[in-house]
């Protein structure tokens, strides 16, 4: 039994990684394109990229990563927890961009490592243990 549970958790982690990587690539790609082409300021590019990534994340995690969590996807509490988690991640992303660009005065692309490493780890923990907790 323990092996089966471990196997399910490994599969969930792999799915989370695939969805998270897809969302992160969308976020980073939009951010890099907007800042690299100087189409918008770094913080604006971060919001636009993050908004695109949230859509990928919501669909992927609710329908694939955490499917079978025992909750109706239309449940107000589930939606609210997802929104709070997304806003927390957005806040952390924004803080990273602000620190890198406005405080350290580095090129905006230097914010990407924190955006693609720290934020996804926090998001997984919140989603697993709070947003899509298994009933």
N, CA, C and O atoms as CSV, one atom per row, in Angstrom:
chain,resi,resn,atom,element,x,y,z
A,1,UNK,N,N,0.806,-1.202,0.000
A,1,UNK,CA,C,0.000,0.000,0.000
A,1,UNK,C,C,0.849,1.266,0.000
A,1,UNK,O,O,0.544,2.216,-0.721
A,2,UNK,N,N,1.901,1.287,0.795
A,2,UNK,CA,C,2.755,2.469,0.877
A,2,UNK,C,C,3.411,2.761,-0.476
A,2,UNK,O,O,3.592,3.920,-0.851
A,3,UNK,N,N,3.759,1.708,-1.192
A,3,UNK,CA,C,4.361,1.909,-2.507
A,3,UNK,C,C,3.376,2.551,-3.475
A,3,UNK,O,O,3.743,3.404,-4.282
A,4,UNK,N,N,2.128,2.129,-3.381
A,4,UNK,CA,C,1.096,2.686,-4.257
A,4,UNK,C,C,0.874,4.167,-3.955
A,4,UNK,O,O,0.750,4.982,-4.870
A,5,UNK,N,N,0.823,4.508,-2.668
A,5,UNK,CA,C,0.655,5.909,-2.271
A,5,UNK,C,C,1.848,6.739,-2.724
A,5,UNK,O,O,1.686,7.861,-3.204
A,6,UNK,N,N,3.033,6.189,-2.572
A,6,UNK,CA,C,4.237,6.886,-3.016
A,6,UNK,C,C,4.208,7.092,-4.528
A,6,UNK,O,O,4.576,8.155,-5.029
A,7,UNK,N,N,3.769,6.070,-5.239
A,7,UNK,CA,C,3.661,6.171,-6.696
A,7,UNK,C,C,2.684,7.251,-7.118
A,7,UNK,O,O,2.946,7.997,-8.062
A,8,UNK,N,N,1.545,7.339,-6.414
A,8,UNK,CA,C,0.563,8.392,-6.721
A,8,UNK,C,C,1.138,9.781,-6.450
A,8,UNK,O,O,0.896,10.722,-7.206
A,9,UNK,N,N,1.904,9.898,-5.358
A,9,UNK,CA,C,2.497,11.199,-5.035
A,9,UNK,C,C,3.555,11.593,-6.062
A,9,UNK,O,O,3.646,12.759,-6.446
A,10,UNK,N,N,4.336,10.644,-6.497
A,10,UNK,CA,C,5.347,10.917,-7.520
A,10,UNK,C,C,4.658,11.345,-8.819
A,10,UNK,O,O,5.107,12.276,-9.489
A,11,UNK,N,N,3.570,10.664,-9.167
A,11,UNK,CA,C,2.821,11.036,-10.369
A,11,UNK,C,C,2.244,12.446,-10.218
A,11,UNK,O,O,2.292,13.239,-11.159
A,12,UNK,N,N,1.699,12.762,-9.037
A,12,UNK,CA,C,1.157,14.108,-8.800
A,12,UNK,C,C,2.254,15.160,-8.925
A,12,UNK,O,O,2.043,16.214,-9.524
A,13,UNK,N,N,3.412,14.876,-8.367
A,13,UNK,CA,C,4.540,15.807,-8.475
A,13,UNK,C,C,4.962,16.003,-9.929
A,13,UNK,O,O,5.265,17.118,-10.355
A,14,UNK,N,N,4.977,14.910,-10.682
A,14,UNK,CA,C,5.342,15.007,-12.098
A,14,UNK,C,C,4.313,15.842,-12.856
A,14,UNK,O,O,4.676,16.666,-13.696
A,15,UNK,N,N,3.035,15.632,-12.561
A,15,UNK,CA,C,1.993,16.426,-13.205
A,15,UNK,C,C,2.094,17.892,-12.798
A,15,UNK,O,O,1.972,18.789,-13.631
A,16,UNK,N,N,2.321,18.121,-11.502
A,16,UNK,CA,C,2.480,19.496,-11.036
A,16,UNK,C,C,3.654,20.158,-11.755
A,16,UNK,O,O,3.575,21.311,-12.179
A,17,UNK,N,N,4.731,19.411,-11.879
A,17,UNK,CA,C,5.906,19.939,-12.569
A,17,UNK,C,C,5.620,20.267,-14.015
A,17,UNK,O,O,6.068,21.298,-14.517
A,18,UNK,N,N,4.876,19.404,-14.696
A,18,UNK,CA,C,4.554,19.643,-16.108
A,18,UNK,C,C,3.651,20.867,-16.265
A,18,UNK,O,O,3.893,21.720,-17.119
A,19,UNK,N,N,2.611,20.943,-15.434
A,19,UNK,CA,C,1.714,22.097,-15.506
A,19,UNK,C,C,2.463,23.357,-15.063
A,19,UNK,O,O,2.361,24.405,-15.700
A,20,UNK,N,N,3.206,23.244,-13.980
A,20,UNK,CA,C,3.966,24.385,-13.474
A,20,UNK,C,C,5.005,24.864,-14.468
A,20,UNK,O,O,5.197,26.066,-14.653
A,21,UNK,N,N,5.673,23.917,-15.106
A,21,UNK,CA,C,6.663,24.298,-16.117
A,21,UNK,C,C,5.985,25.011,-17.285
A,21,UNK,O,O,6.492,26.012,-17.791
A,22,UNK,N,N,4.847,24.490,-17.703
A,22,UNK,CA,C,4.105,25.143,-18.787
A,22,UNK,C,C,3.705,26.562,-18.396
A,22,UNK,O,O,3.891,27.500,-19.171
A,23,UNK,N,N,3.154,26.716,-17.190
A,23,UNK,CA,C,2.739,28.045,-16.720
A,23,UNK,C,C,3.954,28.960,-16.559
A,23,UNK,O,O,3.905,30.140,-16.907
A,24,UNK,N,N,5.036,28.405,-16.030
A,24,UNK,CA,C,6.252,29.199,-15.831
A,24,UNK,C,C,6.839,29.645,-17.166
A,24,UNK,O,O,7.280,30.787,-17.301
A,25,UNK,N,N,6.847,28.759,-18.142
A,25,UNK,CA,C,7.353,29.118,-19.467
A,25,UNK,C,C,6.497,30.201,-20.119
A,25,UNK,O,O,7.014,31.099,-20.784
A,26,UNK,N,N,5.181,30.105,-19.920
A,26,UNK,CA,C,4.298,31.148,-20.443
A,26,UNK,C,C,4.616,32.471,-19.749
A,26,UNK,O,O,4.774,33.496,-20.411
A,27,UNK,N,N,4.711,32.451,-18.416
A,27,UNK,CA,C,5.016,33.662,-17.649
A,27,UNK,C,C,6.357,34.242,-18.075
A,27,UNK,O,O,6.452,35.420,-18.419
A,28,UNK,N,N,7.388,33.412,-18.051
A,28,UNK,CA,C,8.735,33.880,-18.381
A,28,UNK,C,C,8.826,34.345,-19.832
A,28,UNK,O,O,9.497,35.332,-20.132
A,29,UNK,N,N,8.157,33.637,-20.721
A,29,UNK,CA,C,8.198,34.007,-22.130
A,29,UNK,C,C,7.543,35.346,-22.401
A,29,UNK,O,O,8.085,36.176,-23.130
A,30,UNK,N,N,6.377,35.555,-21.814
A,30,UNK,CA,C,5.694,36.839,-21.986
A,30,UNK,C,C,6.524,37.950,-21.345
A,30,UNK,O,O,6.707,39.015,-21.934
A,31,UNK,N,N,7.025,37.695,-20.131
A,31,UNK,CA,C,7.855,38.684,-19.422
A,31,UNK,C,C,9.101,39.029,-20.243
A,31,UNK,O,O,9.403,40.203,-20.455
A,32,UNK,N,N,9.817,38.008,-20.700
A,32,UNK,CA,C,11.048,38.226,-21.460
A,32,UNK,C,C,10.770,38.957,-22.767
A,32,UNK,O,O,11.527,39.843,-23.163
A,33,UNK,N,N,9.686,38.586,-23.433
A,33,UNK,CA,C,9.362,39.248,-24.698
A,33,UNK,C,C,9.026,40.717,-24.475
A,33,UNK,O,O,9.519,41.587,-25.192
A,34,UNK,N,N,8.200,40.988,-23.495
A,34,UNK,CA,C,7.792,42.374,-23.258
A,34,UNK,C,C,8.944,43.248,-22.774
A,34,UNK,O,O,9.072,44.398,-23.193
A,35,UNK,N,N,9.785,42.704,-21.889
A,35,UNK,CA,C,10.914,43.508,-21.395
A,35,UNK,C,C,12.064,43.514,-22.399
A,35,UNK,O,O,12.713,44.542,-22.594
A,36,UNK,N,N,12.316,42.377,-23.031
A,36,UNK,CA,C,13.421,42.285,-23.988
A,36,UNK,C,C,13.223,43.179,-25.191
A,36,UNK,O,O,14.188,43.721,-25.731
A,37,UNK,N,N,11.998,43.336,-25.612
A,37,UNK,CA,C,11.693,44.203,-26.744
A,37,UNK,C,C,11.365,45.624,-26.284
A,37,UNK,O,O,11.005,46.483,-27.089
A,38,UNK,N,N,11.495,45.857,-24.978
A,38,UNK,CA,C,11.225,47.175,-24.382
A,38,UNK,C,C,9.820,47.664,-24.706
A,38,UNK,O,O,9.604,48.855,-24.933
A,39,UNK,N,N,8.866,46.736,-24.726
A,39,UNK,CA,C,7.482,47.102,-25.018
A,39,UNK,C,C,6.759,47.650,-23.791
A,39,UNK,O,O,5.775,48.379,-23.915
A,40,UNK,N,N,7.251,47.295,-22.611
A,40,UNK,CA,C,6.614,47.752,-21.381
A,40,UNK,C,C,7.609,47.679,-20.232
A,40,UNK,O,O,8.670,47.067,-20.360
A,41,UNK,N,N,7.272,48.295,-19.126
A,41,UNK,CA,C,8.118,48.254,-17.933
A,41,UNK,C,C,8.108,46.851,-17.338
A,41,UNK,O,O,7.190,46.071,-17.586
A,42,UNK,N,N,9.119,46.540,-16.563
A,42,UNK,CA,C,9.284,45.199,-16.005
A,42,UNK,C,C,8.102,44.778,-15.132
A,42,UNK,O,O,7.629,43.648,-15.244
A,43,UNK,N,N,7.626,45.659,-14.275
A,43,UNK,CA,C,6.513,45.286,-13.395
A,43,UNK,C,C,5.237,45.035,-14.189
A,43,UNK,O,O,4.481,44.119,-13.867
A,44,UNK,N,N,4.992,45.826,-15.208
A,44,UNK,CA,C,3.823,45.610,-16.059
A,44,UNK,C,C,3.955,44.285,-16.805
A,44,UNK,O,O,2.992,43.525,-16.901
A,45,UNK,N,N,5.124,44.014,-17.321
A,45,UNK,CA,C,5.368,42.750,-18.019
A,45,UNK,C,C,5.164,41.566,-17.082
A,45,UNK,O,O,4.650,40.526,-17.492
A,46,UNK,N,N,5.567,41.726,-15.827
A,46,UNK,CA,C,5.376,40.663,-14.849
A,46,UNK,C,C,3.889,40.383,-14.637
A,46,UNK,O,O,3.486,39.220,-14.605
A,47,UNK,N,N,3.070,41.415,-14.493
A,47,UNK,CA,C,1.633,41.228,-14.305
A,47,UNK,C,C,0.988,40.556,-15.512
A,47,UNK,O,O,0.175,39.644,-15.359
A,48,UNK,N,N,1.348,41.002,-16.698
A,48,UNK,CA,C,0.771,40.424,-17.916
A,48,UNK,C,C,1.179,38.954,-18.042
A,48,UNK,O,O,0.337,38.092,-18.296
A,49,UNK,N,N,2.457,38.676,-17.866
A,49,UNK,CA,C,2.935,37.299,-17.952
A,49,UNK,C,C,2.313,36.413,-16.892
A,49,UNK,O,O,1.950,35.267,-17.157
A,50,UNK,N,N,2.195,36.947,-15.702
A,50,UNK,CA,C,1.610,36.161,-14.617
A,50,UNK,C,C,0.135,35.879,-14.880
A,50,UNK,O,O,-0.337,34.775,-14.610
A,51,UNK,N,N,-0.589,36.848,-15.397
A,51,UNK,CA,C,-1.997,36.629,-15.722
A,51,UNK,C,C,-2.180,35.513,-16.737
A,51,UNK,O,O,-3.099,34.704,-16.613
A,52,UNK,N,N,-1.327,35.464,-17.723
A,52,UNK,CA,C,-1.382,34.384,-18.715
A,52,UNK,C,C,-1.066,33.035,-18.062
A,52,UNK,O,O,-1.712,32.029,-18.354
A,53,UNK,N,N,-0.086,33.028,-17.192
A,53,UNK,CA,C,0.318,31.785,-16.529
A,53,UNK,C,C,-0.744,31.264,-15.578
A,53,UNK,O,O,-0.891,30.051,-15.430
A,54,UNK,N,N,-1.485,32.147,-14.932
A,54,UNK,CA,C,-2.541,31.718,-14.002
A,54,UNK,C,C,-3.600,30.901,-14.735
A,54,UNK,O,O,-4.103,29.915,-14.195
A,55,UNK,N,N,-3.939,31.294,-15.943
A,55,UNK,CA,C,-4.926,30.538,-16.709
A,55,UNK,C,C,-4.430,29.122,-16.999
A,55,UNK,O,O,-5.179,28.154,-16.864
A,56,UNK,N,N,-3.174,29.012,-17.394
A,56,UNK,CA,C,-2.587,27.695,-17.646
A,56,UNK,C,C,-2.601,26.869,-16.362
A,56,UNK,O,O,-2.943,25.687,-16.382
A,57,UNK,N,N,-2.234,27.487,-15.260
A,57,UNK,CA,C,-2.163,26.811,-13.971
A,57,UNK,C,C,-3.535,26.337,-13.492
A,57,UNK,O,O,-3.682,25.185,-13.082
A,58,UNK,N,N,-4.518,27.198,-13.539
A,58,UNK,CA,C,-5.862,26.845,-13.072
A,58,UNK,C,C,-6.421,25.653,-13.832
A,58,UNK,O,O,-6.913,24.702,-13.225
A,59,UNK,N,N,-6.350,25.699,-15.128
A,59,UNK,CA,C,-6.886,24.615,-15.941
A,59,UNK,C,C,-6.104,23.326,-15.719
A,59,UNK,O,O,-6.694,22.267,-15.503
A,60,UNK,N,N,-4.796,23.414,-15.772
A,60,UNK,CA,C,-3.964,22.215,-15.629
A,60,UNK,C,C,-4.048,21.570,-14.259
A,60,UNK,O,O,-4.182,20.351,-14.155
A,61,UNK,N,N,-3.971,22.368,-13.213
A,61,UNK,CA,C,-3.978,21.783,-11.872
A,61,UNK,C,C,-5.349,21.269,-11.458
A,61,UNK,O,O,-5.446,20.219,-10.823
A,62,UNK,N,N,-6.402,21.987,-11.806
A,62,UNK,CA,C,-7.725,21.527,-11.385
A,62,UNK,C,C,-8.190,20.322,-12.185
A,62,UNK,O,O,-8.910,19.471,-11.662
A,63,UNK,N,N,-7.792,20.240,-13.430
A,63,UNK,CA,C,-8.268,19.139,-14.287
A,63,UNK,C,C,-7.315,17.946,-14.366
A,63,UNK,O,O,-7.721,16.849,-14.751
A,64,UNK,N,N,-6.048,18.159,-14.003
A,64,UNK,CA,C,-5.079,17.080,-14.203
A,64,UNK,C,C,-4.253,16.797,-12.952
A,64,UNK,O,O,-4.304,15.682,-12.431
A,65,UNK,N,N,-3.501,17.765,-12.458
A,65,UNK,CA,C,-2.602,17.532,-11.330
A,65,UNK,C,C,-3.338,17.041,-10.104
A,65,UNK,O,O,-2.989,16.010,-9.529
A,66,UNK,N,N,-4.356,17.778,-9.707
A,66,UNK,CA,C,-5.069,17.458,-8.466
A,66,UNK,C,C,-6.463,16.926,-8.746
A,66,UNK,O,O,-7.366,17.101,-7.927
A,67,UNK,N,N,-6.652,16.283,-9.883
A,67,UNK,CA,C,-7.956,15.692,-10.169
A,67,UNK,C,C,-8.236,14.625,-9.116
A,67,UNK,O,O,-7.325,13.935,-8.658
A,68,UNK,N,N,-9.481,14.501,-8.746
A,68,UNK,CA,C,-9.850,13.536,-7.725
A,68,UNK,C,C,-9.640,14.041,-6.313
A,68,UNK,O,O,-9.552,13.246,-5.377
A,69,UNK,N,N,-9.558,15.353,-6.146
A,69,UNK,CA,C,-9.351,15.910,-4.816
A,69,UNK,C,C,-10.624,15.892,-3.995
A,69,UNK,O,O,-10.603,16.280,-2.827
A,70,UNK,N,N,-11.729,15.453,-4.572
A,70,UNK,CA,C,-12.971,15.275,-3.832
A,70,UNK,C,C,-13.780,16.541,-3.653
A,70,UNK,O,O,-14.717,16.560,-2.854
A,71,UNK,N,N,-13.447,17.593,-4.370
A,71,UNK,CA,C,-14.169,18.850,-4.248
A,71,UNK,C,C,-14.690,19.256,-5.611
A,71,UNK,O,O,-14.047,19.026,-6.635
A,72,UNK,N,N,-15.857,19.861,-5.607
A,72,UNK,CA,C,-16.421,20.396,-6.835
A,72,UNK,C,C,-15.612,21.623,-7.235
A,72,UNK,O,O,-15.363,22.504,-6.411
A,73,UNK,N,N,-15.204,21.681,-8.488
A,73,UNK,CA,C,-14.394,22.807,-8.955
A,73,UNK,C,C,-15.128,24.133,-8.865
A,73,UNK,O,O,-14.506,25.196,-8.852
A,74,UNK,N,N,-16.460,24.070,-8.804
A,74,UNK,CA,C,-17.242,25.301,-8.695
A,74,UNK,C,C,-17.431,25.730,-7.243
A,74,UNK,O,O,-18.046,26.762,-6.976
A,75,UNK,N,N,-16.909,24.951,-6.311
A,75,UNK,CA,C,-17.032,25.281,-4.891
A,75,UNK,C,C,-16.380,26.642,-4.616
A,75,UNK,O,O,-15.214,26.847,-4.954
A,76,UNK,N,N,-17.130,27.578,-3.999
A,76,UNK,CA,C,-16.569,28.918,-3.736
A,76,UNK,C,C,-15.277,28.869,-2.920
A,76,UNK,O,O,-14.358,29.640,-3.197
A,77,UNK,N,N,-15.182,27.998,-1.938
A,77,UNK,CA,C,-13.974,27.913,-1.123
A,77,UNK,C,C,-12.757,27.506,-1.930
A,77,UNK,O,O,-11.661,28.023,-1.714
A,78,UNK,N,N,-12.945,26.586,-2.856
A,78,UNK,CA,C,-11.845,26.142,-3.702
A,78,UNK,C,C,-11.353,27.295,-4.577
A,78,UNK,O,O,-10.152,27.543,-4.681
A,79,UNK,N,N,-12.288,27.984,-5.194
A,79,UNK,CA,C,-11.922,29.112,-6.049
A,79,UNK,C,C,-11.212,30.195,-5.240
A,79,UNK,O,O,-10.224,30.770,-5.696
A,80,UNK,N,N,-11.717,30.470,-4.043
A,80,UNK,CA,C,-11.101,31.502,-3.211
A,80,UNK,C,C,-9.690,31.096,-2.798
A,80,UNK,O,O,-8.782,31.926,-2.815
A,81,UNK,N,N,-9.495,29.838,-2.429
A,81,UNK,CA,C,-8.150,29.380,-2.048
A,81,UNK,C,C,-7.190,29.466,-3.239
A,81,UNK,O,O,-6.028,29.838,-3.076
A,82,UNK,N,N,-7.677,29.120,-4.436
A,82,UNK,CA,C,-6.828,29.216,-5.622
A,82,UNK,C,C,-6.446,30.668,-5.889
A,82,UNK,O,O,-5.293,30.966,-6.201
A,83,UNK,N,N,-7.409,31.559,-5.767
A,83,UNK,CA,C,-7.143,32.986,-6.001
A,83,UNK,C,C,-6.145,33.516,-4.974
A,83,UNK,O,O,-5.217,34.240,-5.335
A,84,UNK,N,N,-6.323,33.166,-3.702
A,84,UNK,CA,C,-5.391,33.623,-2.660
A,84,UNK,C,C,-3.989,33.093,-2.934
A,84,UNK,O,O,-3.006,33.820,-2.789
A,85,UNK,N,N,-3.897,31.831,-3.328
A,85,UNK,CA,C,-2.591,31.247,-3.648
A,85,UNK,C,C,-1.969,31.953,-4.848
A,85,UNK,O,O,-0.775,32.252,-4.847
A,86,UNK,N,N,-2.765,32.216,-5.854
A,86,UNK,CA,C,-2.252,32.909,-7.040
A,86,UNK,C,C,-1.794,34.322,-6.699
A,86,UNK,O,O,-0.759,34.779,-7.184
A,87,UNK,N,N,-2.566,35.011,-5.867
A,87,UNK,CA,C,-2.172,36.371,-5.482
A,87,UNK,C,C,-0.913,36.369,-4.615
A,87,UNK,O,O,-0.082,37.273,-4.715
A,88,UNK,N,N,-0.778,35.362,-3.776
A,88,UNK,CA,C,0.442,35.228,-2.974
A,88,UNK,C,C,1.646,35.032,-3.885
A,88,UNK,O,O,2.688,35.660,-3.697
A,89,UNK,N,N,1.495,34.165,-4.861
A,89,UNK,CA,C,2.576,33.932,-5.824
A,89,UNK,C,C,2.873,35.189,-6.629
A,89,UNK,O,O,4.034,35.520,-6.871
A,90,UNK,N,N,1.823,35.886,-7.041
A,90,UNK,CA,C,2.010,37.135,-7.780
A,90,UNK,C,C,2.745,38.164,-6.921
A,90,UNK,O,O,3.631,38.866,-7.407
A,91,UNK,N,N,2.377,38.248,-5.654
A,91,UNK,CA,C,3.055,39.176,-4.753
A,91,UNK,C,C,4.527,38.861,-4.618
A,91,UNK,O,O,5.363,39.764,-4.633
A,92,UNK,N,N,4.852,37.587,-4.485
A,92,UNK,CA,C,6.253,37.194,-4.383
A,92,UNK,C,C,6.997,37.491,-5.677
A,92,UNK,O,O,8.126,37.981,-5.652
A,93,UNK,N,N,6.359,37.192,-6.812
A,93,UNK,CA,C,6.973,37.518,-8.110
A,93,UNK,C,C,7.218,39.015,-8.235
A,93,UNK,O,O,8.288,39.441,-8.669
A,94,UNK,N,N,6.243,39.797,-7.861
A,94,UNK,CA,C,6.362,41.250,-7.949
A,94,UNK,C,C,7.487,41.758,-7.055
A,94,UNK,O,O,8.270,42.622,-7.449
A,95,UNK,N,N,7.554,41.210,-5.847
A,95,UNK,CA,C,8.629,41.591,-4.932
A,95,UNK,C,C,9.996,41.261,-5.528
A,95,UNK,O,O,10.921,42.069,-5.443
A,96,UNK,N,N,10.127,40.088,-6.127
A,96,UNK,CA,C,11.395,39.702,-6.745
A,96,UNK,C,C,11.778,40.662,-7.875
A,96,UNK,O,O,12.923,41.106,-7.959
A,97,UNK,N,N,10.818,40.975,-8.736
A,97,UNK,CA,C,11.094,41.896,-9.841
A,97,UNK,C,C,11.476,43.270,-9.302
A,97,UNK,O,O,12.439,43.873,-9.775
A,98,UNK,N,N,10.742,43.762,-8.333
A,98,UNK,CA,C,11.021,45.077,-7.758
A,98,UNK,C,C,12.418,45.114,-7.133
A,98,UNK,O,O,13.170,46.069,-7.326
A,99,UNK,N,N,12.755,44.052,-6.374
A,99,UNK,CA,C,14.079,44.012,-5.746
A,99,UNK,C,C,15.198,44.003,-6.791
A,99,UNK,O,O,16.182,44.731,-6.662
A,100,UNK,N,N,15.041,43.186,-7.808
A,100,UNK,CA,C,16.080,43.050,-8.826
A,100,UNK,C,C,16.204,44.314,-9.675
A,100,UNK,O,O,17.304,44.825,-9.885
A,101,UNK,N,N,15.077,44.809,-10.157
A,101,UNK,CA,C,15.102,45.920,-11.114
A,101,UNK,C,C,15.277,47.270,-10.420
A,101,UNK,O,O,16.089,48.090,-10.849
A,102,UNK,N,N,14.524,47.498,-9.361
A,102,UNK,CA,C,14.495,48.832,-8.766
A,102,UNK,C,C,15.435,49.006,-7.575
A,102,UNK,O,O,15.860,50.125,-7.288
A,103,UNK,N,N,15.758,47.950,-6.896
A,103,UNK,CA,C,16.661,48.072,-5.761
A,103,UNK,C,C,18.093,47.717,-6.139
A,103,UNK,O,O,19.021,48.476,-5.858
A,104,UNK,N,N,18.274,46.559,-6.778
A,104,UNK,CA,C,19.620,46.140,-7.179
A,104,UNK,C,C,20.042,46.777,-8.501
A,104,UNK,O,O,21.218,46.754,-8.863
A,105,UNK,N,N,19.069,47.348,-9.222
A,105,UNK,CA,C,19.306,47.992,-10.511
A,105,UNK,C,C,19.984,47.071,-11.522
A,105,UNK,O,O,20.896,47.474,-12.245
A,106,UNK,N,N,19.517,45.833,-11.550
A,106,UNK,CA,C,20.002,44.846,-12.505
A,106,UNK,C,C,19.032,44.768,-13.683
A,106,UNK,O,O,17.916,45.284,-13.625
A,107,UNK,N,N,19.475,44.124,-14.733
A,107,UNK,CA,C,18.614,43.900,-15.891
A,107,UNK,C,C,17.413,43.061,-15.450
A,107,UNK,O,O,17.569,42.160,-14.625
A,108,UNK,N,N,16.225,43.337,-15.980
A,108,UNK,CA,C,15.018,42.613,-15.571
A,108,UNK,C,C,15.102,41.092,-15.695
A,108,UNK,O,O,14.436,40.377,-14.946
A,109,UNK,N,N,15.902,40.592,-16.620
A,109,UNK,CA,C,15.992,39.137,-16.780
A,109,UNK,C,C,16.641,38.456,-15.573
A,109,UNK,O,O,16.493,37.246,-15.398
A,110,UNK,N,N,17.357,39.215,-14.737
A,110,UNK,CA,C,17.944,38.631,-13.531
A,110,UNK,C,C,16.879,38.211,-12.523
A,110,UNK,O,O,17.186,37.485,-11.578
A,111,UNK,N,N,15.650,38.644,-12.701
A,111,UNK,CA,C,14.558,38.235,-11.804
A,111,UNK,C,C,14.056,36.825,-12.128
A,111,UNK,O,O,13.401,36.193,-11.299
A,112,UNK,N,N,14.358,36.340,-13.312
A,112,UNK,CA,C,13.815,35.043,-13.736
A,112,UNK,C,C,14.181,33.862,-12.828
A,112,UNK,O,O,13.302,33.040,-12.572
A,113,UNK,N,N,15.408,33.719,-12.325
A,113,UNK,CA,C,15.691,32.552,-11.472
A,113,UNK,C,C,14.769,32.445,-10.244
A,113,UNK,O,O,14.286,31.358,-9.927
A,114,UNK,N,N,14.535,33.532,-9.578
A,114,UNK,CA,C,13.620,33.502,-8.439
A,114,UNK,C,C,12.196,33.214,-8.860
A,114,UNK,O,O,11.448,32.535,-8.157
A,115,UNK,N,N,11.829,33.744,-10.023
A,115,UNK,CA,C,10.478,33.534,-10.538
A,115,UNK,C,C,10.228,32.080,-10.908
A,115,UNK,O,O,9.105,31.593,-10.777
A,116,UNK,N,N,11.252,31.387,-11.365
A,116,UNK,CA,C,11.044,30.011,-11.832
A,116,UNK,C,C,11.453,28.953,-10.813
A,116,UNK,O,O,11.196,27.770,-11.032
A,117,UNK,N,N,12.086,29.345,-9.700
A,117,UNK,CA,C,12.483,28.370,-8.682
A,117,UNK,C,C,11.720,28.531,-7.362
A,117,UNK,O,O,11.125,27.573,-6.869
A,118,UNK,N,N,11.737,29.707,-6.807
A,118,UNK,CA,C,11.142,29.936,-5.488
A,118,UNK,C,C,9.616,29.906,-5.536
A,118,UNK,O,O,8.976,29.216,-4.742
A,119,UNK,N,N,9.049,30.642,-6.454
A,119,UNK,CA,C,7.597,30.762,-6.519
A,119,UNK,C,C,6.909,29.423,-6.813
A,119,UNK,O,O,5.912,29.115,-6.159
A,120,UNK,N,N,7.385,28.623,-7.752
A,120,UNK,CA,C,6.733,27.329,-7.975
A,120,UNK,C,C,6.763,26.404,-6.751
A,120,UNK,O,O,5.792,25.688,-6.505
A,121,UNK,N,N,7.842,26.408,-5.992
A,121,UNK,CA,C,7.895,25.574,-4.792
A,121,UNK,C,C,6.838,26.000,-3.784
A,121,UNK,O,O,6.125,25.150,-3.250
A,122,UNK,N,N,6.722,27.271,-3.517
A,122,UNK,CA,C,5.709,27.784,-2.609
A,122,UNK,C,C,4.310,27.444,-3.111
A,122,UNK,O,O,3.445,27.036,-2.335
A,123,UNK,N,N,4.098,27.611,-4.396
A,123,UNK,CA,C,2.788,27.346,-4.985
A,123,UNK,C,C,2.395,25.876,-4.838
A,123,UNK,O,O,1.247,25.577,-4.510
A,124,UNK,N,N,3.325,24.962,-5.073
A,124,UNK,CA,C,3.011,23.533,-4.915
A,124,UNK,C,C,2.571,23.225,-3.490
A,124,UNK,O,O,1.568,22.544,-3.277
A,125,UNK,N,N,3.310,23.718,-2.534
A,125,UNK,CA,C,2.981,23.436,-1.139
A,125,UNK,C,C,1.608,23.981,-0.765
A,125,UNK,O,O,0.834,23.303,-0.089
A,126,UNK,N,N,1.306,25.178,-1.193
A,126,UNK,CA,C,-0.009,25.750,-0.905
A,126,UNK,C,C,-1.125,24.993,-1.620
A,126,UNK,O,O,-2.182,24.748,-1.038
A,127,UNK,N,N,-0.895,24.627,-2.867
A,127,UNK,CA,C,-1.937,23.910,-3.600
A,127,UNK,C,C,-2.179,22.521,-3.034
A,127,UNK,O,O,-3.326,22.097,-2.890
A,128,UNK,N,N,-1.129,21.829,-2.721
A,128,UNK,CA,C,-1.279,20.464,-2.212
A,128,UNK,C,C,-1.935,20.429,-0.842
A,128,UNK,O,O,-2.840,19.629,-0.599
A,129,UNK,N,N,-1.485,21.284,0.039
A,129,UNK,CA,C,-1.925,21.203,1.436
A,129,UNK,C,C,-3.105,22.120,1.774
A,129,UNK,O,O,-3.685,22.009,2.854
A,130,UNK,N,N,-3.460,23.023,0.855
A,130,UNK,CA,C,-4.538,23.953,1.175
A,130,UNK,C,C,-5.593,24.037,0.081
A,130,UNK,O,O,-6.772,23.802,0.344
A,131,UNK,N,N,-5.187,24.370,-1.142
A,131,UNK,CA,C,-6.176,24.590,-2.209
A,131,UNK,C,C,-6.879,23.297,-2.596
A,131,UNK,O,O,-8.108,23.225,-2.574
A,132,UNK,N,N,-6.110,22.284,-2.947
A,132,UNK,CA,C,-6.685,21.028,-3.433
A,132,UNK,C,C,-6.506,19.905,-2.420
A,132,UNK,O,O,-6.284,18.758,-2.806
A,133,UNK,N,N,-6.596,20.212,-1.155
A,133,UNK,CA,C,-6.437,19.175,-0.144
A,133,UNK,C,C,-7.472,18.078,-0.380
A,133,UNK,O,O,-8.639,18.346,-0.666
A,134,UNK,N,N,-7.018,16.862,-0.255
A,134,UNK,CA,C,-7.884,15.698,-0.523
A,134,UNK,C,C,-8.816,15.494,0.657
A,134,UNK,O,O,-8.408,15.507,1.818
A,135,UNK,N,N,-10.080,15.307,0.318
A,135,UNK,CA,C,-11.087,15.048,1.362
A,135,UNK,C,C,-11.233,13.588,1.578
A,135,UNK,O,O,-12.030,13.164,2.415
